[in-house]
Amino acid sequence: MASTYSFDIVSDFDRQELVNAIDQVRRDIAGRYDLKDTKTNLELRDESLTIETASDMTLNAVKDLLHQKASKRNLSLKIFDYGQVESASGSRLRQEVTLKKGLSSETAKEISKLIRDRLKKVTAAIQGDAVRVSGKSKDDLQEAMQLVRQEEWPVPIQFTNYR
């Protein structure tokens, strides 16, 4: 049996869960007395979310709501990358939130270097925005997963394609 096993390390999130969390935030905004008349708007695009609201206080309240709803839906808060707060039309505020998806080349290099330095029986190869880890034993792959989980990364990490 000379077969090898592998898995991929990726950074991704469930877009439908994010859509559901944003819908819940919109409903809460419509129902809360302190946010009801602020004309707060959340606009979800492919790779970003725009929050437009009346003041700093309401912007912080909306971000808190977004964090609560995302956490309840098992979305990591690391996917949100908040940009600068800009002034919009009138006395309103706008903030662009970039949604992080995929491993950056720096993060992928750090992960593969960590695995290469600590574990000799597995190999790590960068493939686009993912890292493929392969080895002859499933136990070695489990050890690699544990090693990666122990570290703190700037993005959420998942393991897929375990074969």
RAWOWO-V488448 format. One record per residue. N is the residue number from 1. RES is the residue in one letter. PHI is phi in radians with two decimals (999 if undefined). Layout:
BEGIN
<<N	RES	PHI> <N	RES	PHI>>
END
This chain:
BEGIN
<<1	M	999> <2	A	-1.83> <3	S	-1.36> <4	T	-2.00> <5	Y	-1.98> <6	S	-2.68> <7	F	-2.65> <8	D	-1.93> <9	I	-1.81> <10	V	-2.29> <11	S	-2.22> <12	D	-2.61> <13	F	-2.52> <14	D	-1.43> <15	R	-1.09> <16	Q	-1.11> <17	E	-1.12> <18	L	-1.13> <19	V	-1.04> <20	N	-1.12> <21	A	-1.11> <22	I	-1.15> <23	D	-1.07> <24	Q	-1.13> <25	V	-1.10> <26	R	-1.05> <27	R	-1.13> <28	D	-1.12> <29	I	-1.09> <30	A	-1.17> <31	G	-1.68> <32	R	-1.45> <33	Y	-1.11> <34	D	-1.40> <35	L	-2.02> <36	K	-1.02> <37	D	-1.73> <38	T	-1.57> <39	K	0.90> <40	T	-1.27> <41	N	-2.25> <42	L	-2.02> <43	E	-2.11> <44	L	-1.69> <45	R	-1.99> <46	D	-1.03> <47	E	-2.15> <48	S	-2.67> <49	L	-2.35> <50	T	-1.96> <51	I	-1.91> <52	E	-2.16> <53	T	-2.65> <54	A	-1.49> <55	S	-2.64> <56	D	-1.06> <57	M	-1.07> <58	T	-1.22> <59	L	-1.09> <60	N	-1.13> <61	A	-1.13> <62	V	-1.16> <63	K	-1.13> <64	D	-1.07> <65	L	-1.05> <66	L	-1.07> <67	H	-1.12> <68	Q	-1.08> <69	K	-1.17> <70	A	-1.16> <71	S	-1.11> <72	K	-1.14> <73	R	-1.76> <74	N	1.02> <75	L	-1.71> <76	S	-1.26> <77	L	-1.30> <78	K	-1.26> <79	I	-1.33> <80	F	-1.61> <81	D	-2.06> <82	Y	-1.38> <83	G	-1.58> <84	Q	-1.22> <85	V	-1.45> <86	E	-1.97> <87	S	-1.51> <88	A	-1.81> <89	S	-1.05> <90	G	1.23> <91	S	-1.83> <92	R	-1.57> <93	L	-2.07> <94	R	-2.34> <95	Q	-2.34> <96	E	-1.60> <97	V	-2.04> <98	T	-1.42> <99	L	-1.68> <100	K	-1.39> <101	K	-2.53> <102	G	1.56> <103	L	-1.48> <104	S	-1.24> <105	S	-1.10> <106	E	-1.16> <107	T	-1.13> <108	A	-1.08> <109	K	-1.15> <110	E	-1.10> <111	I	-1.11> <112	S	-1.15> <113	K	-1.15> <114	L	-1.02> <115	I	-1.17> <116	R	-1.08> <117	D	-1.26> <118	R	-1.68> <119	L	-2.11> <120	K	-1.61> <121	K	-1.61> <122	V	-2.19> <123	T	-2.10> <124	A	-2.12> <125	A	-2.25> <126	I	-1.43> <127	Q	-2.25> <128	G	1.20> <129	D	-1.81> <130	A	-2.43> <131	V	-2.12> <132	R	-1.66> <133	V	-1.96> <134	S	-2.35> <135	G	-2.92> <136	K	-1.43> <137	S	-2.13> <138	K	-1.14> <139	D	-1.11> <140	D	-1.13> <141	L	-1.17> <142	Q	-1.08> <143	E	-1.12> <144	A	-1.13> <145	M	-1.07> <146	Q	-1.04> <147	L	-1.07> <148	V	-1.19> <149	R	-1.12> <150	Q	-1.20> <151	E	-1.46> <152	E	-1.73> <153	W	-1.99> <154	P	-1.29> <155	V	-2.28> <156	P	-1.21> <157	I	-2.00> <158	Q	-2.26> <159	F	-2.01> <160	T	-2.29> <161	N	0.91> <162	Y	-1.28> <163	R	-2.28>>
END
